[in-house]
Amino acid sequence: MATTEKKVFSTLDIYLSAFLALHGISPKLEIHNGRVTFNFVASDELYEKALDYNSNSPVPVASFVTSVKALRGQMLTMRDKR
Protein backbone atom coordinates (compact mmCIF):
# COMPACT_ATOMS: atom_id res chain seq x y z
CA MET A 1 0.00 0.00 0.00
CA ALA A 2 1.42 3.36 -1.03
CA THR A 3 1.44 6.17 1.47
CA THR A 4 0.99 9.78 0.54
CA GLU A 5 2.99 12.33 2.43
CA LYS A 6 1.25 15.59 3.23
CA LYS A 7 3.13 18.78 2.49
CA VAL A 8 3.90 20.99 5.45
CA PHE A 9 4.01 24.77 5.69
CA SER A 10 6.39 25.77 8.48
CA THR A 11 6.91 29.24 9.98
CA LEU A 12 8.47 30.94 12.98
CA ASP A 13 5.93 33.79 12.79
CA ILE A 14 3.66 33.60 15.84
CA TYR A 15 1.37 36.33 14.50
CA LEU A 16 0.72 34.57 11.18
CA SER A 17 0.20 31.34 13.11
CA ALA A 18 -2.27 33.03 15.46
CA PHE A 19 -4.16 34.48 12.49
CA LEU A 20 -4.38 31.05 10.88
CA ALA A 21 -5.43 29.44 14.17
CA LEU A 22 -8.11 32.11 14.58
CA HIS A 23 -9.49 30.98 11.21
CA GLY A 24 -9.57 27.31 12.22
CA ILE A 25 -6.21 26.16 10.85
CA SER A 26 -4.32 24.91 13.90
CA PRO A 27 -0.55 24.46 13.93
CA LYS A 28 1.48 21.60 15.25
CA LEU A 29 4.38 22.97 17.28
CA GLU A 30 7.81 21.36 17.02
CA ILE A 31 11.27 22.25 18.24
CA HIS A 32 13.99 22.53 15.56
CA ASN A 33 17.49 23.71 16.45
CA GLY A 34 16.26 25.15 19.73
CA ARG A 35 13.45 27.16 18.11
CA VAL A 36 9.76 26.39 18.14
CA THR A 37 8.26 26.16 14.66
CA PHE A 38 4.58 26.32 13.78
CA ASN A 39 3.76 23.62 11.23
CA PHE A 40 0.57 23.43 9.20
CA VAL A 41 -0.72 20.95 6.67
CA ALA A 42 -0.34 22.82 3.38
CA SER A 43 -3.64 23.50 1.62
CA ASP A 44 -5.26 26.02 -0.67
CA GLU A 45 -7.21 27.36 2.32
CA LEU A 46 -3.99 27.92 4.27
CA TYR A 47 -2.43 29.89 1.43
CA GLU A 48 -5.61 31.94 0.97
CA LYS A 49 -5.65 32.83 4.68
CA ALA A 50 -1.91 33.64 4.61
CA LEU A 51 -2.64 36.00 1.70
CA ASP A 52 -5.45 37.58 3.77
CA TYR A 53 -2.97 38.06 6.65
CA ASN A 54 -0.43 39.71 4.35
CA SER A 55 -3.20 41.89 2.87
CA ASN A 56 -4.00 43.27 6.34
CA SER A 57 -7.41 41.63 6.52
CA PRO A 58 -9.47 42.85 9.52
CA VAL A 59 -9.82 40.53 12.53
CA PRO A 60 -11.53 40.79 15.91
CA VAL A 61 -8.70 42.22 18.01
CA ALA A 62 -9.52 40.53 21.32
CA SER A 63 -9.83 37.13 19.64
CA PHE A 64 -6.53 37.63 17.79
CA VAL A 65 -4.72 38.61 20.99
CA THR A 66 -6.15 35.56 22.75
CA SER A 67 -4.90 33.38 19.89
CA VAL A 68 -1.40 34.89 20.14
CA LYS A 69 -1.33 34.37 23.92
CA ALA A 70 -2.48 30.76 23.59
CA LEU A 71 0.25 29.96 21.05
CA ARG A 72 2.88 31.79 23.11
CA GLY A 73 1.87 29.70 26.14
CA GLN A 74 2.20 26.47 24.15
CA MET A 75 5.54 27.63 22.79
CA LEU A 76 6.93 28.44 26.25
CA THR A 77 5.68 25.13 27.64
CA MET A 78 7.51 23.26 24.87
CA ARG A 79 10.73 25.18 25.53
CA ASP A 80 10.54 24.39 29.25
CA LYS A 81 10.21 20.65 28.56
CA ARG A 82 13.55 20.38 26.71
N, CA, C and O atoms as a GROMACS GRO file, in nm:
protein
  328
    1MET      N    1   0.084  -0.118   0.000
    1MET     CA    2   0.000   0.000   0.000
    1MET      C    3   0.089   0.125   0.000
    1MET      O    4   0.179   0.138   0.083
    2ALA      N    5   0.062   0.213  -0.091
    2ALA     CA    6   0.142   0.336  -0.103
    2ALA      C    7   0.091   0.439  -0.003
    2ALA      O    8  -0.030   0.452   0.019
    3THR      N    9   0.184   0.511   0.056
    3THR     CA   10   0.144   0.617   0.147
    3THR      C   11   0.168   0.751   0.080
    3THR      O   12   0.264   0.768   0.004
    4THR      N   13   0.082   0.843   0.108
    4THR     CA   14   0.099   0.978   0.054
    4THR      C   15   0.142   1.068   0.167
    4THR      O   16   0.080   1.071   0.274
    5GLU      N   17   0.246   1.142   0.143
    5GLU     CA   18   0.299   1.233   0.243
    5GLU      C   19   0.237   1.370   0.223
    5GLU      O   20   0.235   1.424   0.112
    6LYS      N   21   0.185   1.426   0.332
    6LYS     CA   22   0.125   1.559   0.323
    6LYS      C   23   0.234   1.664   0.328
    6LYS      O   24   0.332   1.651   0.401
    7LYS      N   25   0.217   1.769   0.248
    7LYS     CA   26   0.313   1.878   0.249
    7LYS      C   27   0.288   1.964   0.371
    7LYS      O   28   0.175   1.979   0.417
    8VAL      N   29   0.397   2.020   0.423
    8VAL     CA   30   0.390   2.099   0.545
    8VAL      C   31   0.436   2.241   0.518
    8VAL      O   32   0.538   2.263   0.453
    9PHE      N   33   0.362   2.336   0.570
    9PHE     CA   34   0.400   2.477   0.569
    9PHE      C   35   0.452   2.507   0.708
    9PHE      O   36   0.379   2.490   0.806
   10SER      N   37   0.576   2.551   0.720
   10SER     CA   38   0.639   2.577   0.848
   10SER      C   39   0.679   2.724   0.858
   10SER      O   40   0.729   2.782   0.762
   11THR      N   41   0.656   2.783   0.976
   11THR     CA   42   0.691   2.924   0.997
   11THR      C   43   0.734   2.946   1.142
   11THR      O   44   0.697   2.869   1.232
   12LEU      N   45   0.811   3.050   1.164
   12LEU     CA   46   0.847   3.094   1.297
   12LEU      C   47   0.759   3.211   1.343
   12LEU      O   48   0.770   3.256   1.457
   13ASP      N   49   0.674   3.259   1.255
   13ASP     CA   50   0.593   3.379   1.279
   13ASP      C   51   0.471   3.347   1.365
   13ASP      O   52   0.375   3.286   1.318
   14ILE      N   53   0.476   3.388   1.492
   14ILE     CA   54   0.366   3.360   1.584
   14ILE      C   55   0.239   3.435   1.545
   14ILE      O   56   0.129   3.387   1.569
   15TYR      N   57   0.254   3.553   1.486
   15TYR     CA   58   0.137   3.633   1.450
   15TYR      C   59   0.062   3.572   1.330
   15TYR      O   60  -0.061   3.566   1.331
   16LEU      N   61   0.134   3.528   1.230
   16LEU     CA   62   0.072   3.457   1.118
   16LEU      C   63   0.006   3.330   1.170
   16LEU      O   64  -0.107   3.298   1.131
   17SER      N   65   0.074   3.258   1.256
   17SER     CA   66   0.020   3.134   1.311
   17SER      C   67  -0.107   3.160   1.391
   17SER      O   68  -0.202   3.082   1.384
   18ALA      N   69  -0.108   3.268   1.468
   18ALA     CA   70  -0.227   3.303   1.546
   18ALA      C   71  -0.342   3.340   1.454
   18ALA      O   72  -0.457   3.304   1.480
   19PHE      N   73  -0.313   3.412   1.346
   19PHE     CA   74  -0.416   3.448   1.249
   19PHE      C   75  -0.475   3.322   1.186
   19PHE      O   76  -0.597   3.310   1.174
   20LEU      N   77  -0.390   3.229   1.147
   20LEU     CA   78  -0.438   3.105   1.088
   20LEU      C   79  -0.519   3.023   1.189
   20LEU      O   80  -0.624   2.968   1.154
   21ALA      N   81  -0.471   3.017   1.312
   21ALA     CA   82  -0.543   2.944   1.417
   21ALA      C   83  -0.680   3.007   1.442
   21ALA      O   84  -0.779   2.936   1.464
   22LEU      N   85  -0.685   3.138   1.440
   22LEU     CA   86  -0.811   3.211   1.458
   22LEU      C   87  -0.912   3.174   1.350
   22LEU      O   88  -1.033   3.178   1.372
   23HIS      N   89  -0.862   3.137   1.233
   23HIS     CA   90  -0.948   3.098   1.121
   23HIS      C   91  -0.963   2.945   1.110
   23HIS      O   92  -1.003   2.894   1.005
   24GLY      N   93  -0.932   2.875   1.217
   24GLY     CA   94  -0.957   2.731   1.222
   24GLY      C   95  -0.849   2.642   1.165
   24GLY      O   96  -0.872   2.522   1.145
   25ILE      N   97  -0.732   2.696   1.138
   25ILE     CA   98  -0.621   2.616   1.085
   25ILE      C   99  -0.514   2.609   1.194
   25ILE      O  100  -0.431   2.698   1.207
   26SER      N  101  -0.519   2.503   1.272
   26SER     CA  102  -0.432   2.491   1.390
   26SER      C  103  -0.294   2.437   1.355
   26SER      O  104  -0.282   2.346   1.273
   27PRO      N  105  -0.191   2.494   1.418
   27PRO     CA  106  -0.055   2.446   1.393
   27PRO      C  107  -0.017   2.330   1.484
   27PRO      O  108  -0.076   2.310   1.590
   28LYS      N  109   0.081   2.257   1.440
   28LYS     CA  110   0.148   2.160   1.525
   28LYS      C  111   0.282   2.223   1.559
   28LYS      O  112   0.357   2.261   1.469
   29LEU      N  113   0.313   2.234   1.687
   29LEU     CA  114   0.438   2.297   1.728
   29LEU      C  115   0.547   2.192   1.743
   29LEU      O  116   0.524   2.085   1.799
   30GLU      N  117   0.666   2.224   1.692
   30GLU     CA  118   0.781   2.136   1.702
   30GLU      C  119   0.905   2.219   1.732
   30GLU      O  120   0.911   2.338   1.699
   31ILE      N  121   1.002   2.157   1.796
   31ILE     CA  122   1.127   2.225   1.824
   31ILE      C  123   1.231   2.180   1.722
   31ILE      O  124   1.255   2.061   1.705
   32HIS      N  125   1.292   2.277   1.653
   32HIS     CA  126   1.399   2.253   1.556
   32HIS      C  127   1.514   2.347   1.588
   32HIS      O  128   1.496   2.469   1.589
   33ASN      N  129   1.629   2.292   1.614
   33ASN     CA  130   1.749   2.371   1.645
   33ASN      C  131   1.724   2.472   1.757
   33ASN      O  132   1.772   2.585   1.751
   34GLY      N  133   1.650   2.429   1.858
   34GLY     CA  134   1.626   2.515   1.973
   34GLY      C  135   1.516   2.618   1.954
   34GLY      O  136   1.490   2.697   2.045
   35ARG      N  137   1.452   2.620   1.838
   35ARG     CA  138   1.345   2.716   1.811
   35ARG      C  139   1.214   2.641   1.787
   35ARG      O  140   1.213   2.534   1.727
   36VAL      N  141   1.107   2.699   1.835
   36VAL     CA  142   0.976   2.639   1.814
   36VAL      C  143   0.924   2.683   1.677
   36VAL      O  144   0.920   2.802   1.646
   37THR      N  145   0.884   2.585   1.596
   37THR     CA  146   0.826   2.616   1.466
   37THR      C  147   0.678   2.581   1.469
   37THR      O  148   0.634   2.490   1.540
   38PHE      N  149   0.601   2.656   1.392
   38PHE     CA  150   0.458   2.632   1.378
   38PHE      C  151   0.439   2.564   1.242
   38PHE      O  152   0.469   2.622   1.138
   39ASN      N  153   0.389   2.442   1.244
   39ASN     CA  154   0.376   2.362   1.123
   39ASN      C  155   0.229   2.337   1.092
   39ASN      O  156   0.151   2.297   1.179
   40PHE      N  157   0.193   2.360   0.967
   40PHE     CA  158   0.057   2.343   0.920
   40PHE      C  159   0.056   2.248   0.802
   40PHE      O  160   0.153   2.241   0.726
   41VAL      N  161  -0.053   2.174   0.788
   41VAL     CA  162  -0.072   2.095   0.666
   41VAL      C  163  -0.100   2.194   0.554
   41VAL      O  164  -0.193   2.274   0.563
   42ALA      N  165  -0.020   2.189   0.450
   42ALA     CA  166  -0.034   2.282   0.338
   42ALA      C  167  -0.165   2.254   0.264
   42ALA      O  168  -0.199   2.140   0.234
   43SER      N  169  -0.238   2.362   0.235
   43SER     CA  170  -0.364   2.350   0.162
   43SER      C  171  -0.393   2.482   0.093
   43SER      O  172  -0.333   2.585   0.124
   44ASP      N  173  -0.486   2.478   0.000
   44ASP     CA  174  -0.526   2.602  -0.067
   44ASP      C  175  -0.585   2.701   0.034
   44ASP      O  176  -0.560   2.821   0.025
   45GLU      N  177  -0.663   2.649   0.130
   45GLU     CA  178  -0.722   2.736   0.232
   45GLU      C  179  -0.613   2.806   0.314
   45GLU      O  180  -0.625   2.925   0.344
   46LEU      N  181  -0.509   2.733   0.351
   46LEU     CA  182  -0.399   2.792   0.427
   46LEU      C  183  -0.335   2.907   0.350
   46LEU      O  184  -0.312   3.014   0.406
   47TYR      N  185  -0.308   2.884   0.223
   47TYR     CA  186  -0.243   2.989   0.143
   47TYR      C  187  -0.335   3.108   0.121
   47TYR      O  188  -0.288   3.222   0.114
   48GLU      N  189  -0.466   3.084   0.110
   48GLU     CA  190  -0.561   3.194   0.097
   48GLU      C  191  -0.564   3.278   0.224
   48GLU      O  192  -0.566   3.401   0.218
   49LYS      N  193  -0.564   3.211   0.340
   49LYS     CA  194  -0.565   3.283   0.468
   49LYS      C  195  -0.432   3.356   0.491
   49LYS      O  196  -0.430   3.465   0.548
   50ALA      N  197  -0.321   3.296   0.448
   50ALA     CA  198  -0.191   3.364   0.461
   50ALA      C  199  -0.190   3.490   0.374
   50ALA      O  200  -0.135   3.592   0.414
   51LEU      N  201  -0.251   3.483   0.256
   51LEU     CA  202  -0.264   3.600   0.170
   51LEU      C  203  -0.351   3.706   0.237
   51LEU      O  204  -0.321   3.826   0.230
   52ASP      N  205  -0.460   3.664   0.302
   52ASP     CA  206  -0.545   3.758   0.377
   52ASP      C  207  -0.463   3.827   0.487
   52ASP      O  208  -0.473   3.948   0.505
   53TYR      N  209  -0.382   3.750   0.558
   53TYR     CA  210  -0.297   3.806   0.665
   53TYR      C  211  -0.202   3.911   0.606
   53TYR      O  212  -0.189   4.020   0.662
   54ASN      N  213  -0.138   3.879   0.496
   54ASN     CA  214  -0.043   3.971   0.435
   54ASN      C  215  -0.111   4.091   0.368
   54ASN      O  216  -0.046   4.191   0.339
   55SER      N  217  -0.243   4.078   0.345
   55SER     CA  218  -0.320   4.189   0.287
   55SER      C  219  -0.384   4.275   0.396
   55SER      O  220  -0.464   4.364   0.366
   56ASN      N  221  -0.349   4.248   0.521
   56ASN     CA  222  -0.400   4.327   0.634
   56ASN      C  223  -0.551   4.313   0.650
   56ASN      O  224  -0.621   4.412   0.675
   57SER      N  225  -0.599   4.191   0.637
   57SER     CA  226  -0.741   4.163   0.652
   57SER      C  227  -0.785   4.191   0.796
   57SER      O  228  -0.713   4.156   0.890
   58PRO      N  229  -0.902   4.254   0.815
   58PRO     CA  230  -0.947   4.285   0.952
   58PRO      C  231  -0.980   4.158   1.031
   58PRO      O  232  -1.030   4.060   0.976
   59VAL      N  233  -0.950   4.163   1.161
   59VAL     CA  234  -0.982   4.053   1.253
   59VAL      C  235  -1.034   4.112   1.383
   59VAL      O  236  -1.005   4.227   1.416
   60PRO      N  237  -1.112   4.034   1.458
   60PRO     CA  238  -1.153   4.079   1.591
   60PRO      C  239  -1.030   4.084   1.682
   60PRO      O  240  -0.967   3.981   1.707
   61VAL      N  241  -0.996   4.201   1.729
   61VAL     CA  242  -0.870   4.222   1.801
   61VAL      C  243  -0.858   4.134   1.926
   61VAL      O  244  -0.755   4.070   1.946
   62ALA      N  245  -0.960   4.131   2.009
   62ALA     CA  246  -0.952   4.053   2.132
   62ALA      C  247  -0.931   3.905   2.102
   62ALA      O  248  -0.855   3.838   2.172
   63SER      N  249  -0.998   3.854   2.002
   63SER     CA  250  -0.983   3.713   1.964
   63SER      C  251  -0.843   3.685   1.911
   63SER      O  252  -0.784   3.581   1.939
   64PHE      N  253  -0.789   3.779   1.833
   64PHE     CA  254  -0.654   3.763   1.778
   64PHE      C  255  -0.550   3.763   1.891
   64PHE      O  256  -0.459   3.680   1.892
   65VAL      N  257  -0.565   3.854   1.985
   65VAL     CA  258  -0.472   3.861   2.099
   65VAL      C  259  -0.479   3.733   2.181
   65VAL      O  260  -0.376   3.681   2.225
   66THR      N  261  -0.599   3.682   2.202
   66THR     CA  262  -0.615   3.556   2.275
   66THR      C  263  -0.545   3.442   2.202
   66THR      O  264  -0.483   3.356   2.265
   67SER      N  265  -0.556   3.440   2.070
   67SER     CA  266  -0.490   3.338   1.989
   67SER      C  267  -0.338   3.347   2.001
   67SER      O  268  -0.270   3.245   2.013
   68VAL      N  269  -0.285   3.469   1.998
   68VAL     CA  270  -0.140   3.489   2.014
   68VAL      C  271  -0.096   3.440   2.151
   68VAL      O  272   0.004   3.368   2.163
   69LYS      N  273  -0.170   3.478   2.256
   69LYS     CA  274  -0.133   3.437   2.392
   69LYS      C  275  -0.138   3.285   2.409
   69LYS      O  276  -0.052   3.228   2.476
   70ALA      N  277  -0.237   3.221   2.349
   70ALA     CA  278  -0.248   3.076   2.359
   70ALA      C  279  -0.127   3.008   2.292
   70ALA      O  280  -0.069   2.915   2.348
   71LEU      N  281  -0.090   3.055   2.174
   71LEU     CA  282   0.026   2.996   2.105
   71LEU      C  283   0.155   3.024   2.180
   71LEU      O  284   0.242   2.938   2.189
   72ARG      N  285   0.168   3.145   2.234
   72ARG     CA  286   0.288   3.179   2.311
   72ARG      C  287   0.299   3.087   2.434
   72ARG      O  288   0.408   3.042   2.468
   73GLY      N  289   0.187   3.060   2.499
   73GLY     CA  290   0.187   2.970   2.614
   73GLY      C  291   0.231   2.830   2.575
   73GLY      O  292   0.310   2.768   2.646
   74GLN      N  293   0.178   2.779   2.463
   74GLN     CA  294   0.220   2.647   2.414
   74GLN      C  295   0.368   2.645   2.381
   74GLN      O  296   0.438   2.548   2.410
   75MET      N  297   0.414   2.753   2.319
   75MET     CA  298   0.554   2.763   2.279
   75MET      C  299   0.646   2.762   2.402
   75MET      O  300   0.746   2.691   2.404
   76LEU      N  301   0.612   2.838   2.504
   76LEU     CA  302   0.693   2.844   2.625
   76LEU      C  303   0.691   2.712   2.700
   76LEU      O  304   0.792   2.671   2.757
   77THR      N  305   0.578   2.644   2.700
   77THR     CA  306   0.568   2.513   2.764
   77THR      C  307   0.659   2.413   2.694
   77THR      O  308   0.726   2.334   2.760
   78MET      N  309   0.663   2.417   2.561
   78MET     CA  310   0.751   2.326   2.487
   78MET      C  311   0.898   2.354   2.517
   78MET      O  312   0.978   2.262   2.534
   79ARG      N  313   0.934   2.482   2.524
   79ARG     CA  314   1.073   2.518   2.553
   79ARG      C  315   1.115   2.471   2.692
   79ARG      O  316   1.229   2.428   2.711
   80ASP      N  317   1.024   2.479   2.788
   80ASP     CA  318   1.054   2.439   2.925
   80ASP      C  319   1.074   2.288   2.939
   80ASP      O  320   1.144   2.242   3.029
   81LYS      N  321   1.013   2.211   2.848
   81LYS     CA  322   1.021   2.065   2.856
   81LYS      C  323   1.152   2.010   2.801
   81LYS      O  324   1.181   1.893   2.824
   82ARG      N  325   1.232   2.091   2.729
   82ARG     CA  326   1.355   2.038   2.670
   82ARG      C  327   1.456   2.006   2.774
   82ARG      O  328   1.566   1.961   2.741
   0.00000   0.00000   0.00000
